[in-house]
Amino acid sequence: MSRTCTICSHPARETIDASLVRRVPYRNISKRFGVSGTALSRHLNDHLAEYVQQALATYGEEKGIGVLEKLSGIVERLEAFLDKAEANEDGLGFRATAAELRKQLELISKLQGELTQEGATTVTIAIVEHPDYRRLEEIIFRALEHHHQARWDVAGALKELE
């Protein structure tokens, strides 16, 4: 015969549940409501975890599409900035925008379950090996020709991508 959960039958169950979800320390909840830490842990794992997962799934279904739409809008704007930077031969602007665009595309792919960490590495390699990226590196290093320390600093930062 299974035991009755002392938290489920507690008069302040909703408040206790809310405290557990907000990650209030067990010792604080125990002291306030006169329940044991073991009972709190058991209740969280056996009764509350599934409820929280269902709530998060429902929230994700309702809000997930909105997030992807917003991210897609950001990507479109970044692509416009990238085109503008390229047209103006703004190497630093191009590089910064390309880096941010890569991050946004990677995030969208992860949210859609299309990209693993291995895939993220592949995207980074593809960008670094792209002819425009190599051209951008040349432009940056040419601009820093008389600024030796800055040239070394930029080289080190670019090496991190590779």
Backbone bond lengths (Angstrom), bond angles and torsions (degrees), N, CA, C in turn:
res aa  C-N    CA-C-N  psi(-1)  N-CA   C-N-CA  omega(-1)  CA-C   N-CA-C  phi
1 M - - - 1.445 - - 1.530 109.17 -
2 S 1.327 117.31 129.89 1.458 120.48 -177.75 1.523 110.97 -82.52
3 R 1.288 114.77 152.71 1.465 121.58 -179.51 1.519 110.12 -77.75
4 T 1.312 115.47 151.78 1.451 120.92 174.04 1.526 107.42 -79.63
5 C 1.302 116.45 133.32 1.465 121.50 -179.88 1.528 108.68 -70.35
6 T 1.323 115.78 122.46 1.468 119.46 -178.68 1.520 112.10 -68.34
7 I 1.314 117.40 -24.63 1.465 120.43 178.83 1.530 109.74 -77.88
8 C 1.343 116.62 -42.93 1.470 119.58 179.11 1.526 111.60 -60.50
9 S 1.341 116.97 -33.17 1.468 120.20 -178.52 1.526 112.72 -94.33
10 H 1.318 117.33 2.02 1.473 121.75 -178.40 1.529 110.03 -74.48
11 P 1.345 118.60 139.27 1.468 121.01 179.90 1.537 113.53 -62.08
12 A 1.329 117.20 -23.45 1.470 120.50 -178.90 1.526 110.95 -105.41
13 R 1.323 116.86 31.38 1.460 120.77 -174.67 1.529 112.40 -55.00
14 E 1.323 118.22 -45.62 1.466 120.44 -177.26 1.526 111.26 -60.88
15 T 1.310 116.26 -40.69 1.468 120.02 179.32 1.523 110.26 -68.26
16 I 1.317 116.12 -40.03 1.469 119.96 177.66 1.528 109.84 -63.81
17 D 1.340 116.59 -45.75 1.471 120.10 177.83 1.526 110.97 -57.58
18 A 1.321 116.07 -45.33 1.467 119.95 179.72 1.530 110.59 -61.89
19 S 1.314 116.84 -39.39 1.467 120.78 178.85 1.527 110.86 -65.20
20 L 1.333 116.22 -40.90 1.464 119.99 178.67 1.531 111.09 -64.48
21 V 1.322 116.53 -42.63 1.459 120.69 179.83 1.525 110.62 -64.52
22 R 1.329 116.96 -36.75 1.476 121.19 178.59 1.522 112.28 -79.16
23 R 1.339 116.46 0.99 1.464 123.68 178.35 1.525 113.38 63.71
24 V 1.317 116.44 36.22 1.461 120.43 171.92 1.527 106.45 -65.30
25 P 1.324 118.74 136.37 1.471 120.22 -178.62 1.537 111.75 -57.12
26 Y 1.336 114.56 142.39 1.469 120.35 -179.46 1.529 111.53 -54.13
27 R 1.341 116.83 -41.57 1.469 119.45 -176.20 1.527 111.27 -60.79
28 N 1.347 116.51 -35.55 1.474 119.88 178.62 1.530 111.18 -69.22
29 I 1.339 115.63 -42.88 1.468 120.01 179.55 1.530 109.35 -66.63
30 S 1.333 116.55 -42.58 1.467 121.55 179.83 1.521 111.10 -57.54
31 K 1.317 114.87 -48.13 1.460 120.34 -178.23 1.531 110.53 -63.97
32 R 1.323 116.89 -43.63 1.469 120.69 -175.65 1.533 112.53 -68.91
33 F 1.344 117.30 -39.35 1.467 120.12 -172.45 1.522 114.11 -111.10
34 G 1.325 117.95 0.07 1.453 120.41 177.57 1.514 113.91 67.27
35 V 1.325 117.09 39.16 1.470 121.85 178.41 1.527 108.02 -121.75
36 S 1.321 116.58 159.79 1.464 119.59 -178.52 1.530 111.52 -85.09
37 G 1.325 115.06 156.22 1.457 120.78 175.88 1.517 111.38 -63.63
38 T 1.321 116.58 -35.15 1.467 121.24 178.42 1.521 110.56 -63.64
39 A 1.339 116.01 -43.03 1.468 119.96 179.09 1.528 110.36 -63.96
40 L 1.322 116.38 -39.30 1.471 120.43 178.40 1.529 110.76 -63.50
41 S 1.317 115.83 -45.80 1.467 120.11 -179.73 1.523 111.08 -62.72
42 R 1.334 115.78 -46.38 1.464 120.41 -179.71 1.536 110.22 -61.62
43 H 1.337 117.09 -43.67 1.469 121.13 -179.85 1.525 110.53 -63.12
44 L 1.331 115.65 -44.95 1.471 119.71 -179.85 1.525 110.78 -60.01
45 N 1.315 117.02 -46.88 1.465 120.88 -176.63 1.521 113.37 -75.11
46 D 1.325 117.09 -38.83 1.464 119.90 -173.96 1.527 114.22 -88.88
47 H 1.332 117.46 -29.98 1.465 119.15 -172.81 1.524 114.26 -120.56
48 L 1.308 116.20 -35.06 1.459 118.94 -172.53 1.522 113.12 -92.38
49 A 1.324 118.22 -32.97 1.465 121.14 -174.75 1.524 111.78 -58.06
50 E 1.327 117.40 -45.51 1.463 120.25 -179.07 1.533 110.73 -64.77
51 Y 1.322 116.58 -41.00 1.465 121.28 178.65 1.531 110.46 -61.53
52 V 1.320 116.86 -44.34 1.471 121.37 -179.78 1.526 109.66 -64.64
53 Q 1.335 117.68 -42.24 1.465 120.82 178.75 1.525 111.40 -61.97
54 Q 1.333 116.91 -41.05 1.468 120.53 177.97 1.520 110.67 -64.31
55 A 1.332 116.55 -42.19 1.459 120.25 179.53 1.529 110.82 -63.94
56 L 1.322 116.06 -41.86 1.468 119.83 178.52 1.526 111.16 -65.44
57 A 1.320 116.92 -39.22 1.469 120.34 178.98 1.523 110.56 -63.78
58 T 1.327 116.48 -44.35 1.466 120.47 178.51 1.521 110.27 -62.54
59 Y 1.332 116.15 -44.69 1.460 120.41 178.99 1.529 109.90 -61.23
60 G 1.333 116.29 -42.90 1.465 120.47 -179.99 1.513 111.80 -62.75
61 E 1.328 117.20 -40.04 1.462 120.39 178.78 1.526 110.46 -65.56
62 E 1.330 116.56 -39.61 1.463 120.22 -178.05 1.522 111.81 -73.48
63 K 1.336 116.80 -41.25 1.465 121.13 -173.40 1.516 114.02 -97.86
64 G 1.324 117.48 -20.96 1.463 121.11 -174.97 1.506 113.53 -58.15
65 I 1.319 117.26 -42.38 1.465 120.59 -178.69 1.524 109.96 -64.34
66 G 1.328 117.22 -40.67 1.464 120.62 178.27 1.514 112.11 -61.77
67 V 1.326 116.64 -39.55 1.460 120.80 179.00 1.527 109.98 -64.62
68 L 1.323 117.43 -44.98 1.465 120.27 179.99 1.526 111.08 -64.00
69 E 1.321 117.55 -37.73 1.468 120.47 177.80 1.524 110.43 -63.74
70 K 1.328 116.76 -42.61 1.473 120.27 179.07 1.521 110.77 -65.00
71 L 1.330 116.48 -43.07 1.464 119.56 178.50 1.523 111.22 -63.35
72 S 1.329 117.08 -38.09 1.462 120.28 177.92 1.524 110.80 -63.63
73 G 1.320 116.81 -38.63 1.464 120.82 176.36 1.522 111.48 -62.88
74 I 1.324 116.12 -40.54 1.465 120.52 177.89 1.524 110.07 -63.71
75 V 1.324 116.75 -41.36 1.466 121.08 179.45 1.528 110.31 -61.29
76 E 1.316 117.27 -44.13 1.468 120.35 178.83 1.522 111.12 -59.94
77 R 1.320 116.82 -42.80 1.470 120.34 179.65 1.529 110.94 -66.71
78 L 1.334 116.41 -40.40 1.460 119.60 178.32 1.525 111.32 -64.04
79 E 1.326 116.41 -38.57 1.471 119.29 177.74 1.523 110.82 -62.23
80 A 1.329 117.18 -38.26 1.468 120.73 177.39 1.530 110.42 -64.46
81 F 1.348 116.99 -41.93 1.465 120.65 177.20 1.529 110.76 -64.33
82 L 1.315 116.63 -38.18 1.454 120.97 179.73 1.530 110.54 -63.04
83 D 1.327 116.24 -44.68 1.467 120.63 177.41 1.525 110.92 -61.28
84 K 1.325 115.96 -42.07 1.470 120.62 -179.39 1.533 110.66 -65.14
85 A 1.320 117.05 -43.03 1.466 120.85 179.10 1.518 110.82 -63.42
86 E 1.328 116.23 -40.22 1.462 119.74 178.90 1.526 110.75 -66.18
87 A 1.333 116.87 -42.96 1.468 120.72 -179.86 1.524 111.43 -63.08
88 N 1.334 117.02 -34.90 1.464 121.82 -179.26 1.532 112.22 -89.40
89 E 1.340 116.43 4.94 1.458 122.30 -177.36 1.526 111.54 51.34
90 D 1.340 114.53 40.74 1.460 122.16 178.39 1.524 107.58 -92.41
91 G 1.323 115.85 90.63 1.453 121.29 -175.29 1.516 113.77 -60.84
92 L 1.331 116.67 -45.62 1.458 119.58 -179.90 1.524 111.46 -66.14
93 G 1.325 116.63 -41.54 1.467 120.51 177.71 1.517 111.22 -63.65
94 F 1.334 115.71 -40.40 1.455 120.63 178.90 1.520 110.22 -62.44
95 R 1.329 116.12 -47.30 1.461 120.28 -177.78 1.522 110.88 -63.75
96 A 1.323 117.21 -45.41 1.468 120.44 -179.03 1.523 111.13 -63.13
97 T 1.321 115.95 -43.76 1.465 120.12 -179.57 1.523 110.68 -67.88
98 A 1.330 117.22 -40.44 1.465 120.77 178.90 1.524 110.55 -62.82
99 A 1.326 116.73 -39.67 1.470 120.46 179.08 1.524 110.68 -64.33
100 E 1.325 116.54 -44.07 1.471 120.35 179.29 1.525 111.16 -67.47
101 L 1.313 116.64 -38.90 1.461 120.69 177.84 1.524 110.46 -62.26
102 R 1.322 116.26 -42.24 1.464 120.61 177.24 1.523 111.05 -59.66
103 K 1.322 116.82 -43.85 1.466 120.81 179.49 1.526 111.06 -61.15
104 Q 1.323 116.20 -43.75 1.467 119.98 -178.43 1.518 111.61 -66.48
105 L 1.334 116.96 -42.09 1.465 120.60 178.04 1.528 111.18 -64.76
106 E 1.313 115.59 -38.82 1.463 120.26 177.84 1.529 110.18 -63.96
107 L 1.333 117.04 -43.15 1.463 121.05 178.73 1.524 111.16 -62.38
108 I 1.314 117.40 -45.58 1.471 120.93 178.68 1.527 109.99 -59.82
109 S 1.315 116.73 -44.95 1.459 120.43 -179.82 1.516 111.84 -62.95
110 K 1.332 117.18 -39.88 1.464 120.28 178.36 1.524 110.25 -66.51
111 L 1.328 117.05 -42.87 1.462 120.19 179.97 1.520 111.67 -62.71
112 Q 1.309 116.63 -32.06 1.456 120.65 179.65 1.530 111.46 -88.56
113 G 1.332 116.68 0.01 1.459 120.50 178.56 1.513 113.89 74.36
114 E 1.328 116.85 19.36 1.461 120.58 -176.84 1.521 113.55 -94.91
115 L 1.333 116.83 -10.25 1.454 118.98 -171.36 1.517 110.36 -132.82
116 T 1.310 115.93 125.86 1.454 122.50 173.22 1.525 107.50 -98.68
117 Q 1.311 117.38 178.22 1.464 119.80 177.28 1.521 110.25 -60.51
118 E 1.321 116.68 -37.02 1.464 120.81 177.67 1.524 109.77 -61.41
119 G 1.330 116.98 -40.63 1.461 121.52 178.17 1.515 111.57 -64.78
120 A 1.325 117.12 -37.15 1.462 120.86 178.72 1.520 110.28 -62.95
121 T 1.322 116.48 -39.66 1.460 120.62 177.60 1.519 110.13 -63.60
122 T 1.336 116.84 -40.49 1.462 121.32 179.16 1.525 110.82 -62.22
123 V 1.338 117.38 -42.01 1.465 121.22 178.61 1.518 110.07 -62.50
124 T 1.331 117.18 -44.17 1.464 121.07 179.86 1.522 110.10 -61.76
125 I 1.315 117.83 -44.42 1.466 121.51 179.56 1.522 110.12 -62.08
126 A 1.335 117.11 -42.32 1.465 120.49 -179.75 1.523 110.88 -61.67
127 I 1.324 118.02 -39.75 1.466 120.95 179.36 1.524 110.16 -67.55
128 V 1.326 117.05 -46.86 1.461 121.62 -177.60 1.518 111.26 -63.28
129 E 1.320 118.05 -32.20 1.461 121.09 -179.06 1.521 113.20 -89.35
130 H 1.309 118.14 -3.41 1.467 121.79 -179.08 1.531 109.50 -67.88
131 P 1.342 118.55 139.39 1.470 121.55 -179.19 1.536 113.12 -57.70
132 D 1.328 118.22 -36.19 1.460 120.30 179.00 1.524 111.07 -65.10
133 Y 1.333 116.73 -35.04 1.462 120.55 178.53 1.522 109.82 -66.03
134 R 1.327 116.57 -43.48 1.469 120.41 178.54 1.532 110.21 -63.11
135 R 1.328 116.04 -40.68 1.472 120.22 177.43 1.523 110.41 -62.65
136 L 1.323 116.12 -40.47 1.460 121.41 178.37 1.523 110.59 -62.27
137 E 1.330 117.14 -43.09 1.463 120.39 177.30 1.533 110.74 -58.27
138 E 1.324 116.66 -44.91 1.462 120.78 179.81 1.519 111.47 -60.29
139 I 1.337 116.67 -43.75 1.463 121.08 179.65 1.525 110.55 -62.25
140 I 1.323 116.38 -44.15 1.468 120.66 -179.31 1.520 110.60 -63.30
141 F 1.328 117.23 -46.41 1.455 119.64 -177.91 1.521 112.20 -68.43
142 R 1.325 117.02 -33.09 1.458 120.17 175.10 1.532 110.22 -64.28
143 A 1.335 116.50 -41.55 1.464 120.72 179.92 1.528 111.37 -66.79
144 L 1.318 116.73 -28.19 1.466 120.68 -178.06 1.532 112.95 -97.78
145 E 1.315 116.47 15.50 1.459 121.24 -174.66 1.528 113.00 -54.19
146 H 1.314 118.08 -38.25 1.469 121.85 -177.17 1.522 112.32 -99.59
147 H 1.307 116.96 9.98 1.468 122.05 -179.17 1.524 107.56 -123.25
148 H 1.330 114.51 78.72 1.460 120.62 -169.35 1.531 113.78 -60.83
149 Q 1.329 117.41 -44.35 1.466 118.99 -178.80 1.530 110.80 -65.51
150 A 1.335 116.16 -42.89 1.470 119.75 178.68 1.524 110.11 -62.41
151 R 1.332 115.45 -37.58 1.463 119.83 179.53 1.530 110.77 -62.86
152 W 1.340 116.86 -42.43 1.462 120.86 177.66 1.532 110.70 -65.07
153 D 1.332 116.16 -41.77 1.465 120.21 -179.79 1.529 111.49 -62.68
154 V 1.323 115.88 -43.72 1.473 120.28 179.08 1.529 110.10 -66.56
155 A 1.308 116.72 -40.62 1.470 120.16 178.99 1.525 110.27 -60.52
156 G 1.326 115.86 -41.65 1.470 119.65 178.94 1.517 111.18 -64.59
157 A 1.338 117.16 -42.00 1.461 120.62 179.33 1.524 111.56 -64.96
158 L 1.325 117.14 -41.57 1.461 120.67 179.19 1.531 111.37 -68.34
159 K 1.317 115.97 -32.49 1.469 120.14 179.73 1.525 110.27 -63.70
160 E 1.343 117.10 -31.42 1.466 120.72 178.16 1.516 111.57 -60.37
161 L 1.341 117.65 -33.57 1.459 120.45 178.89 1.520 111.43 -68.09
162 E 1.307 115.61 -34.33 1.460 120.37 -176.92 1.502 110.57 -80.67
